[in-house]
Structures are given as C-alpha cells and as structure tokens.
Amino acid sequence: SDSSDISSSDSEGESEGDEDGIGLDNSKVEHISEEYTFEFNDMREGFTESITTLLKARFIPNPTAAYQVACDITSQTAVGTVIVCEGGDDVFAFATVLPLARHNIGAYNNGLKDLANALNNVNSKYYKTENSNMILSCIEGTQKNATGLFLSHRFFNLPPQLIGHLHRNLNEDLGWAQGMSESDDGSGDGSSAEDHSVFKLIKHILVLSPCSLTQINEKSSNQSKSKSNSSDKSNKKRKTDRNSLEAESSSSSSAGCKQLLDVTGSTSVIFDNFEDEIYFQEATCSFYFTPNCTMGDACIDTPLCVSLLPTSSLAACVKGISELISQ
C-alpha cells in the first residue's frame, strides 16, 4: 500500500526570566516534530463505525441510515479503498464503486429513486430527453446491471497529495476485479473469483457528489429586470441555470425531488471536493437535484450532482486529479 509522512511542529521561544523575577533560567522548550504515516487499505468491517461518522457529517443525518450504508460499503472488500493512520481504524477518506445490481445502498438508493421519479414525471421538462433517458437506463432500466455507484468522501483537511493516490487505487481495484479469471481466486480474502464477476459487467459509473449552485441571489434581480423589460425579446434569452432550477423545482417537488436541473456542461455547479469537478468534466451527462426525503429518515439531506461516465474515462479522471494537485 502507499504511504505518506506528514510532519508538523510547534515551538516556543526560550525564556531566561521576567520582570517579576520568576524565570526559567537556561531552560529550553524543545522543537517537537510529529510524523504521521498514512496507509491505503482495502475495505473491512472494522472501518464501519468510522465511515458512519463521515457519512453523518455531510450526507445522511440519521445514524441508523448512515450505519446501514457504511455496512454496504465495508462489506465489499474486492473494490474499495480507505485512508487511515498506520495501524488505526479511523478513516480519513474512502472511495468505492458499488454495483447497483448487487447493493441496495440504503439512503443513496432512495435518493436515486427520488431522481428517477422526477425524471419520469410527465410534467417535467426533462421527461424523455436524451440525458434523462441515459440516467434512467442506469438507475432502473436495461443498463442497471452494467452500472456502478461511485462513492467518495474525505475530511476537508486531508493532505492533498493523498487524494490522487486514493482515486488511483480505486481505479486499479476496479480494473483488477474486471480482469480476474474465473479460475483464479486472487482476492486474498478467501472469496472466489465468482464473487468479483459482477464487476466485469460494469460499463457505466454514476458519481454522486455533494455540491451547490452559483447565482443563488439572481432570481429576484432577474424578476425585476423581467418586469421592467417585459417587451424586450432578448431578455427572454437571459435565463440562468438558477432560473431554470427554480421553475423546475415547483413542478418536481411532488414527483421525487425538491430541485432538479440538467447541469451537463454547466459552470454553475460548485463541488464540495475539487476532485469531483474532474469527474463532472468527463461525464456524458449530469443532473443537479435535492432528494425529497420521502423515504423517512433513510435519506440524503444535501443537494447532489449525479454524473454519468463510462468506466473507460476513469483513468483520465485520475490523471486529471493528479495534474490538478501538482499545479
């Protein structure tokens, strides 16, 4: 596994005395250096609690629902990587691809159902569009067995040099699983090659990324412009992504999503993690949405961007992430 030493230090100046006569004669405070060795490990059950904590912090507020998703993530040992301190079980970051044909994935599955319901709504402007049909075929259609769900989360202060290795390791895991011969058991964990055969079918990746939109405050200003220039035809062409989102939100909220917007190629999406931008750029199509949480507590409580890309694009994504970090 890869490792990286991260050093930090704190120091204090020397003091020989003070005005009150109370001093530290000739005493010194030593310069202290601490080194941390990070490891990249395969998934295992011992990481479940720590991954639950990561999920609760941003995605899934309900502890039980977060724990159920974490169990799905750690139960798959063939594909999936975590970053921990050497010898520890505290997870600083993880990345995995879960085949939709095998995993229910709890709250994430419910969020995808919300998205599918919204896209299937005949009143939606995305009903039966090309991008909508591509996403739906992967969520619930003919391509579901060929689709994997990409999940990744990390602490925001994770050393940047580790991020590229995390995504490279995951891509290598997936390539290894897809290349296994049925006559081999190269898993190292006692499972047979047959358990990894599901990955041979994976041709599409759905990347779920927490995000937000720019142009948050443009709705009111655009409305006032519209009133003062109602006769100006060119003004009708100045709709922003945010305007479209607001219009779509009202019709989609009862059909699955609170908000829904086709953001393919858009510059209005701001991702929590910079590496998600690379996957977004390589995507065939992308939708911004906020789950409606119609499934009770087992829901995702944050806006998401779902990006669809072929598995063949993963290598280019890993390269793009590494180049961005090295700049």
N, C-alpha and C positions, 0 to 999 in steps of 0.2 A: 504493500500500500504506500501511497505518497505521504510525505510528512513535511512539516514546515516549522521552523523555530521562530517564534515571535518573542522579541525581547523588549522589555520596558523597564524603566528605572526611575527612582525618586531619590533625591539627595537634599541635604540641608547643609548650610554653611557651618564653619567652625566658630566656636564662641569661647572667648577667654574670660569673659566676665561681663558685669553690667554695672550700672551706676549705683546700685544698692549694695554692692559688694558680694552679691551672690553670683558665683560664676561656675563655669565648668572648666577649671584650669587644665589646659592642654588636652582636653577631651575632644574626641572626634566622632562625628556621625558618618559611618561608612557609606559609600556609594553602593546601593543594592541593585543588583540586576536579576530579573526573573525571566526565565525562559519557559516557553510552553511548546510542547510538541503535539501537533495535531495529527490524528490518524484518519484515514479514509477506510471505513469498514462496511462490510455487507450488512444488510438488514438482519436483525434478530429480535426476539421477543423482549429482551432486556431494554430495548430502546423505546418501548411503547409509551411509558409514562412521560418521558421527556418530549417525545413527538406530540403527545396530547397537549402539553403545555405550550408548544409552539403554535399548534392549531388554534387553541383557545385565545391566544394573544391577538389574532388578526382575523381568522376565518369563522370559527364555529364557537360561539359563546357558551353553548350548553356543554357541560363537562362530559356527560354520558355520550352525547353525539360525537364529540371530539375524540373520545376514547375509542368508540367503535370504528371511526375512520383510521385512527392510529393502528388499531389491530389489523385492519386490512393491509395497511402499508407495511408493517413489520412481519406479517405472515408470509410475505413474498420475499424469499431470500435470493432467487436467481437474478433478479434485476432490481437494483436499488442501492443507493449509497448514502451513508451518513458521515458527518464530520464530528469527531469527538476529541477531547483531550486524551493523551496517551493513557490507556488503562482505565478510562472512565466510561460512564454510560450517559453523561449529559450531552445531548445532541445540540450542536451549534447550527447545523444545517442538514437538510436532507433533499434528495431528489430521487424520483422513481417514475416508472411508467407502469400503469396497471391496466391489463387488458379488460375492456368493457365486457367481453364475453364471459369472463371468469369472476369479476368482482362487482359487488353491488355498490360499494363505496359510499354508503350511507348518505350524509348530507350533501356530498358532491353530486351523487346520483339524483337527489331531489332537486338540486339547483339546475341540473341538465334537463330534468323533466319540466321544470318551470319554463326554461328556454324553449323546449320543444313545443309546449302548449302555446306559447306566444307566437312562435313561427307558424304553427298550424292554424292559427286563428284567421278565419276568412276576412276579418276586418283589418288585419294587419297589412301595412303596405309592403311587407316582406313576404306575404303569402305567395308560395310557389315561385319565388325569384330563384335565380341560379345559385346564389350564395346560400340562401335559406335551404334549398334542396340538398346542397352538399353537406351542410352541417347536420340536417335531419337524417340523412342516409347513414351518417356515422353514429348518431345518438340512438336511433331506434329503427333504422332501415337496413338495407342489404349490406352495408359496409360495417355494421356494428362489430361483427366477429373479426374484422380486419383493423379495428381501431383500438388504440391505447390512450389512456388518460395520463398526461404528463403533470405531475405534482411536484412542486419545489417550494421550500420555504427556508428562511435563514434569519439569524439575528442581523440587524442592520449594520452593526459594527464588526461583522466578520471581516478578517483581513482580506482585502481584495484579491491577493494572489492565490487564495484558496478557491475562489469562486470558479475560475476557469477549470481547475482540476476536478471540481465536483461535477461539472457538466460533461467534461471529457470522460470521466469514469463511468457516468451513466450511459453515455453513448456506446462506450466499449462493452458495458454489461449487456446492452440490448443486442449489439452485433454478435457477441459471444453466444447468447441464448438462441439467436436466429440461425447461427451457423452450426449448432450442435448436431451430431449424427445420432440417430435413434438407437444406434448400437452402443453408444458411449454413455457413461454416467460421469461426466466431468464436473458435476456441481460441487462436489466437496462437502455436501451437507447430507448425503445419504439419499437424496431424491433421485429419481431416474430421469433420463433424458426425455421421457414421455411427458413429464411434468412441465418441461420447458417448450414443448412443441407448439403451444398456443402462441408463442412469440413469433414463430415462423410465418404466421398469418398476418402479423401487424404491418400494414402499409400506410396507415394514417395515424397522426398524432393530434390529439386535442390538448392544447396548452391552456390551462386555467390560471389567469394572473389577476391579482388584486390591482386595482387602478382607479383613476379618477379622470374627469374631463376638464379641459381648459374652457374658457369662455363661460364661466359659471354665472357671471353677472350680466351677460349680454342680452338676456331675454327682455328685461324691462326697457333697456335702451333701444333695442330693435323694435319693440312695440311702439314706443313713442315716435320713432322715425317713420314707422308704417302709417301712423295717424296723420302726420304732417305731410307725407308724400304718397298718399293713397293713389294718386293718379299717375304716379311715376312707375312705368312698367319695369324699368331696370331695377327698381328697389325690390321687386319680387324675386329677383335672381340672387339676392344677397343673403340668403338663408345660411346660417352656420350649422355645424353639426349639433350645437346645443339647441337651436330652434327646432330642428328635426326631432331631437330626443324628446323635448317637451311635448310636441304634438303627438308622438308615438306613445308616450307614457300613459296618457289618458285612456287610450284605447287598448293598451296591452296589460294594464294592471290587473284587470279582472280575468285575463286569459292566461296568466302564468307569471309575467314579470312586471315589476314596478316600473322599470325603464327598459327600453330596447332601442338599439341603434346599430345599423351596419356601419362599422368603422374601418372597413377594408381600405388600406392605403391612407387613412386619415392621419393628420398631425395633431389631433386634439386629445389623444389618449396619453395620459401621464401614468407610468407604471411605478409601483412601489419599489421594485427592484430593477436596476438598469439592464440586467441581462435579459429580462422579459421583452424588452424593446427589440432585441436581436431576433427572437423567435417571431415576434409580430411582423417584422420586416420581411421574413422569409415565408410568411403564411399565404396560403391561397385565398383565404377569406377570414374575416374576423367580425365578431359581434360583441358590443358592449351591452351588458344587462345587469340588472339588480334582481336577484331572486325575490319572489313574493312571500317566501316562508309559509307556504300553505301546508307544509308537512309538519306543523307543530314546532317542537324545539329542535328537530333534526334538520337544521337549515344553515345556510351560509349567510352571514349578516354583513356583507360588504359588496360593493359593486365589483364586477368581474369583467374581464375580456377573455372570450374563448377564441382561440386562433387555431385554424386547421392547416396542417402542413404535412407533406409526405415524409416518411421516415428517411428518405434519401437526402433530405435537407438538414438533418440533424448535424452532420459533420460540418456543414457550412456555418451553422449556428454556433457550434463550439469554437470554430476558428474565429468567428466574428467577436465572440465574447472575449477570447484571449487577446485579440488585437486591440480591443477597446481598453482592456485593463493595462496593456503595455504602453499606451499612449501617455 
